[in-house]
Amino acid sequence: MHKLKVSVSFSYGKKEIVKNVEFEGKVGEIIAIIGPNGAGKSTLLKCIAGILKPRGIIEYNGIDLTKLKPKERAKIVGYVPQSSYPEFAFTVEEFVELGTYAGKGDVDEAIRRVGLWEKRKEFITNLSGGEYQLTLIARALAQGGDIMLLDEPTSHLDINHTREIMEILQELKKEKLIIAVFHDLNLAINYADEIIVLKNGETAWKGKSKEISEEVIEATYGIKPRIVREDGIVAVLP
């Protein structure tokens, strides 16, 4: 079983940002991390990615990822940051190829899987926001690892690109463990298998996505929501 085990804390100076967050995940799952601003969501993701150095354990198949050099870790973990405007005029092909520095990944296959084959020769500075986000995912795919981390993969995207990216993640989870930070509760609940709710750096709740309650959301966000469940779809209404 390809399993990830996380038990970490992280501080900036004396300020503890992530406090004893523990969870496990395996290939075949999407795990959503949700919570209010400043809850430690992106920090937790960066700890798993190796961008930050936490205290504790991050193991995959018994391998301590915190002990690996960046290049070796990149063979296991791909990281998709929050989308930002590209600074350099790489073509889609050139940009995705950056993901292969840790090994000989399949650039063409990565581009095809996100649906950008016809745009592979275009400059990323000419892409729409959704297309650029797909290029970021393709770059992480080109690394070839079992774990993909995504920080708000659908932020600032229209409904069509949001659906496209979530459907791609659903397909990718067949061969990977997907861990993603979401602001949109409805996306997290309807597309993820498991949810981890963070508040003030701590785990406020974790469990099956569709089992989250109105009480959990109210305690986390300070609003009284209404959860509607119908035909397998869950909607959180304010």
KERO-883246 format. One record per residue: residue in three letters; x, y negated, z of N, C-alpha, C in turn. Coordinates in pm, whole numbers, padded with zeros to 5 digits, always signed. Example, Ala and Ser with C-alpha at 12.3 -4.5 7.8 and 13.67 -1.06 7.14 Angstrom:
residues 2
ALA+01319+00569+00780+01230+00450+00780+01320+00330+00780
SER+01285+00225+00708+01367+00106+00714+01290-00003+00787
***
This chain:
residues 238
MET+00084+00119+00000+00000+00000+00000+00088-00125+00000
HIS+00064-00214-00096+00141-00338-00104+00080-00439-00008
LYS+00140-00453+00111+00079-00534+00217+00171-00645+00262
LEU+00112-00764+00282+00181-00879+00338+00138-00896+00483
LYS+00234-00919+00570+00205-00945+00711+00265-01079+00749
VAL+00180-01168+00800+00222-01304+00837+00190-01329+00984
SER+00288-01380+01057+00268-01423+01195+00367-01537+01221
VAL+00321-01661+01203+00416-01773+01200+00368-01894+01279
SER+00467-01976+01316+00446-02110+01369+00545-02202+01300
PHE+00511-02330+01292+00601-02426+01229+00584-02562+01293
SER+00698-02629+01317+00696-02762+01377+00779-02860+01297
TYR+00732-02984+01294+00815-03097+01249+00861-03168+01375
GLY+00989-03150+01411+01036-03205+01537+00960-03139+01652
LYS+00898-03221+01736+00823-03168+01850+00676-03145+01816
LYS+00635-03187+01697+00494-03173+01659+00470-03039+01593
GLU+00389-02956+01656+00360-02823+01602+00247-02833+01500
ILE+00273-02794+01377+00178-02807+01268+00101-02677+01246
VAL+00171-02565+01256+00109-02432+01245+00138-02357+01374
LYS+00032-02305+01437+00046-02247+01571+00001-02101+01572
ASN+00096-02012+01568+00068-01868+01584-00044-01818+01490
VAL-00030-01850+01363-00127-01804+01264-00088-01663+01220
GLU-00181-01570+01231-00155-01431+01197-00261-01379+01100
PHE-00216-01308+00998-00309-01239+00909-00233-01139+00824
GLU-00308-01050+00761-00252-00954+00667-00330-00961+00537
GLY-00263-00929+00428-00329-00927+00298-00265-00821+00211
LYS-00338-00778+00111-00284-00674+00022-00320-00705-00123
VAL-00244-00646-00212-00273-00658-00355-00416-00614-00380
GLY-00489-00692-00460-00630-00664-00485-00723-00757-00411
GLU-00665-00855-00338-00746-00947-00260-00718-01092-00299
ILE-00820-01177-00281-00802-01322-00278-00831-01367-00136
ILE-00733-01432-00075-00750-01488+00060-00755-01640+00047
ALA-00863-01700+00095-00879-01844+00092-00842-01903+00227
ILE-00766-02012+00224-00734-02087+00345-00811-02219+00338
ILE-00897-02242+00435-00978-02364+00436-00963-02434+00570
GLY-01012-02556+00575-01006-02635+00698-01000-02782+00665
PRO-01020-02868+00764-01018-03013+00740-00877-03062+00706
ASN-00869-03186+00660-00738-03246+00631-00651-03244+00757
GLY-00523-03212+00737-00430-03208+00849-00436-03082+00932
ALA-00508-02981+00883-00524-02857+00961-00401-02767+00952
GLY-00311-02794+00854-00191-02711+00839-00199-02614+00723
LYS-00295-02631+00635-00317-02536+00525-00198-02532+00429
SER-00160-02648+00376-00049-02654+00282+00083-02615+00348
THR+00098-02653+00475+00220-02616+00549+00231-02465+00561
LEU+00122-02398+00592+00124-02253+00602+00164-02191+00469
LEU+00107-02243+00360+00139-02189+00228+00289-02207+00197
LYS+00343-02323+00231+00484-02350+00205+00575-02262+00291
CYS+00528-02225+00408+00605-02131+00492+00613-01995+00424
ILE+00502-01948+00369+00501-01818+00302+00587-01824+00176
ALA+00582-01938+00107+00658-01953-00017+00809-01963+00008
GLY+00848-02000+00129+00990-02016+00158+01038-02159+00143
ILE+00947-02252+00116+00984-02393+00105+01015-02448+00243
LEU+00941-02403+00343+00967-02439+00482+01013-02315+00558
LYS+01084-02336+00666+01138-02226+00745+01062-02217+00878
PRO+00965-02127+00886+00886-02114+01009+00954-02025+01111
ARG+00897-02021+01229+00933-01921+01329+00834-01805+01316
GLY+00884-01684+01325+00795-01570+01320+00828-01472+01210
ILE+00725-01404+01161+00741-01291+01070+00664-01315+00940
ILE+00730-01292+00828+00663-01284+00698+00722-01162+00629
GLU+00646-01055+00627+00694-00927+00572+00607-00882+00456
TYR+00670-00827+00354+00596-00766+00245+00653-00627+00220
ASN+00570-00526+00235+00615-00387+00223+00735-00358+00313
GLY+00732-00418+00432+00840-00397+00527+00964-00481+00504
ILE+00964-00562+00397+01079-00649+00367+01056-00784+00434
ASP+01153-00830+00511+01145-00960+00577+01176-01069+00474
LEU+01072-01137+00426+01092-01237+00321+01174-01356+00369
THR+01172-01382+00498+01248-01497+00550+01399-01474+00540
LYS+01441-01350+00522+01584-01319+00513+01635-01318+00369
LEU+01544-01329+00273+01585-01320+00132+01635-01454+00082
LYS+01728-01448-00012+01770-01570-00082+01657-01615-00173
PRO+01652-01745-00205+01540-01798-00286+01516-01720-00415
LYS+01620-01681-00484+01603-01611-00610+01539-01474-00589
GLU+01578-01404-00481+01519-01274-00452+01375-01288-00406
ARG+01348-01391-00329+01210-01415-00282+01118-01448-00399
ALA+01172-01520-00497+01092-01560-00614+01051-01440-00699
LYS+01118-01327-00683+01078-01206-00755+00953-01145-00694
ILE+00919-01188-00573+00803-01134-00502+00691-01235-00493
VAL+00725-01362-00470+00627-01467-00442+00633-01577-00547
GLY+00519-01606-00609+00506-01721-00699+00425-01829-00631
TYR+00463-01955-00652+00398-02068-00582+00349-02169-00684
VAL+00221-02205-00674+00162-02307-00760+00128-02427-00672
PRO+00203-02536-00681+00178-02652-00595+00052-02727-00635
GLN+00013-02823-00552-00096-02911-00592-00058-02979-00723
SER-00154-02985-00813-00126-03039-00946-00084-03185-00938
SER+00024-03218-01008+00070-03356-01017+00105-03383-01163
TYR+00115-03509-01198+00141-03541-01338+00282-03497-01376
PRO+00298-03425-01487+00432-03379-01527+00524-03495-01560
GLU+00649-03484-01514+00745-03593-01531+00830-03579-01657
PHE+00839-03457-01709+00926-03434-01824+00845-03373-01939
ALA+00882-03407-02060+00807-03363-02178+00854-03226-02226
PHE+00840-03125-02139+00863-02988-02183+00746-02944-02271
THR+00771-02851-02360+00659-02783-02423+00602-02683-02323
VAL+00483-02633-02352+00423-02532-02264+00517-02413-02250
GLU+00573-02367-02360+00667-02253-02357+00786-02282-02266
GLU+00847-02399-02285+00966-02434-02206+00933-02443-02058
PHE+00818-02500-02027+00778-02517-01887+00753-02382-01820
VAL+00683-02293-01889+00653-02160-01834+00782-02079-01818
GLU+00875-02099-01909+01002-02025-01903+01081-02059-01776
LEU+01056-02175-01717+01123-02210-01591+01093-02107-01482
GLY+00978-02040-01494+00942-01941-01394+01022-01813-01401
THR+01102-01796-01506+01175-01670-01524+01317-01675-01466
TYR+01350-01781-01394+01489-01793-01347+01527-01679-01253
ALA+01427-01619-01185+01457-01511-01092+01468-01376-01161
GLY+01425-01368-01284+01429-01242-01357+01379-01260-01498
LYS+01368-01152-01572+01326-01160-01711+01175-01141-01722
GLY+01101-01248-01690+00956-01243-01700+00909-01256-01843
ASP+00783-01222-01865+00726-01226-01999+00652-01359-02017
VAL+00720-01455-02079+00665-01589-02098+00543-01585-02188
ASP+00553-01513-02300+00442-01507-02395+00317-01449-02331
GLU+00334-01342-02255+00219-01278-02190+00156-01372-02087
ALA+00239-01445-02013+00187-01538-01914+00104-01647-01980
ILE+00151-01699-02091+00077-01804-02163-00053-01750-02219
ARG-00049-01630-02272-00172-01570-02326-00276-01548-02216
ARG-00232-01506-02100-00326-01471-01993-00401-01592-01940
VAL-00343-01710-01953-00415-01830-01909-00484-01901-02025
GLY-00478-01842-02144-00552-01894-02257-00491-02014-02327
LEU-00359-02030-02318-00293-02147-02377-00203-02112-02495
TRP-00223-01995-02554-00134-01952-02662-00133-02051-02778
GLU-00249-02104-02813-00256-02196-02926-00189-02330-02895
LYS-00164-02356-02768-00103-02483-02728+00042-02466-02682
ARG+00102-02351-02708+00233-02322-02652+00343-02416-02700
LYS+00325-02478-02816+00427-02568-02870+00399-02715-02833
GLU+00287-02739-02765+00252-02876-02729+00329-02920-02605
PHE+00349-03050-02593+00415-03105-02474+00316-03107-02358
ILE+00365-03071-02241+00274-03065-02125+00223-03203-02087
THR+00295-03308-02128+00247-03444-02099+00122-03478-02180
ASN+00091-03398-02282-00028-03422-02364-00147-03336-02324
LEU-00130-03253-02223-00237-03163-02181-00338-03234-02091
SER-00458-03179-02088-00557-03227-01992-00517-03176-01853
GLY-00584-03229-01749-00553-03185-01613-00574-03036-01594
GLY-00683-02984-01651-00710-02842-01639-00609-02757-01712
GLU-00569-02801-01831-00469-02727-01909-00334-02727-01837
TYR-00300-02840-01777-00172-02845-01704-00176-02752-01582
GLN-00291-02745-01515-00302-02654-01402-00285-02509-01448
LEU-00341-02476-01564-00323-02342-01619-00176-02315-01652
THR-00104-02418-01695+00038-02402-01724+00116-02375-01596
LEU+00079-02440-01487+00143-02413-01358+00121-02268-01316
ILE+00000-02218-01338-00030-02078-01305+00053-01985-01395
ALA+00063-02019-01523+00143-01936-01614+00289-01933-01571
ARG+00342-02047-01525+00481-02049-01480+00501-01954-01361
ALA+00406-01953-01268+00415-01860-01155+00398-01716-01201
LEU+00311-01694-01299+00293-01559-01353+00421-01506-01414
ALA+00496-01595-01480+00620-01555-01547+00725-01504-01449
GLN+00707-01534-01321+00800-01482-01220+00780-01332-01200
GLY+00658-01286-01222+00632-01142-01216+00613-01083-01078
GLY+00601-01166-00973+00588-01113-00838+00449-01061-00806
ASP+00437-00994-00691+00310-00936-00648+00221-01037-00576
ILE+00279-01148-00529+00204-01244-00448+00202-01378-00520
MET+00083-01438-00530+00072-01572-00588+00006-01665-00488
LEU+00072-01775-00460+00023-01877-00368-00020-02000-00448
LEU-00138-02052-00420-00188-02169-00493-00242-02272-00395
ASP-00195-02395-00410-00238-02504-00322-00340-02590-00396
GLU-00466-02573-00360-00578-02646-00421-00575-02637-00574
PRO-00589-02517-00627-00574-02498-00772-00683-02563-00856
THR-00795-02604-00794-00903-02663-00873-00929-02810-00839
SER-00839-02872-00764-00864-03012-00725-00864-03102-00848
HIS-00957-03196-00853-00969-03296-00960-01004-03235-01096
LEU-01053-03112-01100-01088-03051-01228-01239-03052-01247
ASP-01281-03055-01375-01424-03048-01403-01474-02905-01382
ILE-01605-02889-01390-01665-02760-01356-01622-02649-01452
ASN-01598-02683-01579-01557-02581-01676-01417-02527-01645
HIS-01322-02619-01620-01186-02574-01588-01181-02505-01451
THR-01264-02552-01358-01270-02486-01227-01314-02341-01242
ARG-01422-02320-01318-01470-02184-01340-01365-02099-01412
GLU-01299-02158-01511-01198-02085-01587-01085-02039-01497
ILE-01037-02128-01411-00926-02092-01322-00970-01987-01221
MET-01089-01999-01166-01134-01900-01069-01155-01763-01134
GLU-01201-01761-01257-01216-01632-01327-01081-01569-01357
ILE-00980-01652-01390-00845-01601-01411-00791-01541-01281
LEU-00814-01609-01169-00766-01557-01040-00836-01426-01006
GLN-00964-01415-01038-01035-01290-01014-00972-01176-01094
GLU-00930-01205-01216-00866-01104-01299-00727-01070-01245
LEU-00652-01171-01203-00515-01149-01156-00510-01070-01026
LYS-00615-01080-00945-00611-01011-00815-00608-00859-00831
LYS-00639-00810-00950-00633-00666-00972-00490-00614-00956
GLU-00393-00704-00977-00252-00662-00967-00170-00744-00871
LYS-00234-00842-00807-00161-00931-00717-00242-00958-00591
LEU-00172-01008-00489-00237-01070-00374-00239-01219-00400
ILE-00358-01278-00401-00375-01421-00425-00409-01489-00292
ILE-00330-01589-00255-00358-01670-00136-00369-01814-00181
ALA-00484-01876-00157-00508-02011-00210-00571-02101-00106
VAL-00527-02226-00106-00588-02331-00025-00702-02393-00105
PHE-00818-02409-00041-00933-02470-00107-00993-02579-00019
HIS-01039-02687-00082-01123-02785-00014-01270-02750-00032
ASP-01302-02686-00144-01440-02655-00179-01483-02526-00109
LEU-01569-02539-00008-01613-02422+00067-01687-02322-00019
ASN-01766-02371-00114-01844-02281-00197-01755-02195-00287
LEU-01647-02253-00339-01553-02173-00417-01488-02066-00330
ALA-01445-02106-00212-01378-02011-00122-01470-01896-00086
ILE-01594-01927-00052-01686-01824-00007-01724-01728-00120
ASN-01745-01781-00239-01797-01699-00349-01691-01626-00429
TYR-01566-01673-00423-01462-01608-00502-01360-01531-00418
ALA-01341-01569-00293-01241-01503-00210-01299-01379-00143
ASP-01211-01287-00108-01251-01170-00031-01246-01199+00119
GLU-01144-01271+00159-01124-01305+00300-01105-01456+00312
ILE-01141-01510+00426-01121-01653+00454-01048-01668+00586
ILE-00951-01759+00587-00885-01801+00710-00920-01948+00730
VAL-00983-01980+00842-01020-02118+00873-00917-02174+00971
LEU-00851-02282+00931-00755-02348+01019-00813-02478+01073
LYS-00782-02506+01198-00817-02634+01261-00707-02669+01359
ASN-00651-02787+01343-00539-02831+01428-00425-02730+01431
GLY-00401-02668+01315-00289-02576+01302-00314-02436+01352
GLU-00430-02412+01408-00461-02281+01466-00570-02211+01385
THR-00578-02080+01402-00683-02003+01335-00812-02020+01412
ALA-00909-02088+01349-01040-02108+01412-01132-01990+01385
TRP-01110-01923+01271-01192-01807+01233-01124-01738+01117
LYS-01141-01607+01107-01100-01534+00988-01189-01412+00973
GLY-01213-01377+00847-01300-01264+00823-01345-01257+00678
LYS-01442-01171+00650-01496-01158+00515-01561-01289+00475
SER-01537-01330+00351-01579-01464+00309-01728-01488+00325
LYS-01809-01392+00287-01953-01413+00290-02013-01396+00429
GLU-01927-01369+00528-01975-01355+00666-01957-01484+00747
ILE-01898-01587+00687-01878-01711+00759-02014-01770+00797
SER-02021-01830+00915-02150-01877+00967-02159-02029+00967
GLU-02281-02077+00980-02303-02221+00994-02233-02275+01118
GLU-02229-02194+01225-02167-02237+01350-02016-02258+01332
VAL-01952-02168+01256-01808-02181+01230-01779-02309+01152
ILE-01859-02335+01049-01838-02454+00967-01862-02581+01048
GLU-01966-02581+01131-01995-02698+01214-01882-02724+01313
ALA-01831-02618+01376-01723-02634+01474-01594-02681+01408
THR-01575-02645+01280-01451-02679+01211-01456-02819+01152
TYR-01566-02853+01089-01574-02978+01013-01656-03087+01081
GLY-01726-03052+01187-01804-03151+01258-01932-03192+01187
ILE-01978-03112+01094-02106-03138+01027-02197-03017+01045
LYS-02324-03041+01043-02419-02930+01058-02464-02887+00920
PRO-02414-02775+00869-02447-02732+00733-02567-02638+00732
ARG-02611-02609+00611-02711-02503+00592-02653-02407+00490
ILE-02650-02279+00522-02598-02177+00431-02716-02103+00369
VAL-02719-02104+00236-02824-02035+00162-02763-01914+00093
ARG-02823-01799+00112-02776-01676+00049-02886-01619-00040
GLU-02855-01601-00167-02955-01547-00258-02887-01480-00377
ASP-02927-01357-00407-02875-01280-00520-02723-01270-00519
GLY-02665-01254-00399-02522-01237-00387-02441-01365-00393
ILE-02508-01480-00409-02442-01609-00414-02466-01682-00282
VAL-02361-01745-00231-02371-01822-00108-02347-01968-00137
ALA-02434-02054-00086-02417-02199-00105-02417-02267+00031
VAL-02317-02352+00054-02310-02431+00176-02362-02571+00143
LEU-02470-02608+00211-02532-02738+00185-02516-02826+00308
PRO-02485-02954+00289-02469-03044+00404-02604-03074+00470
***
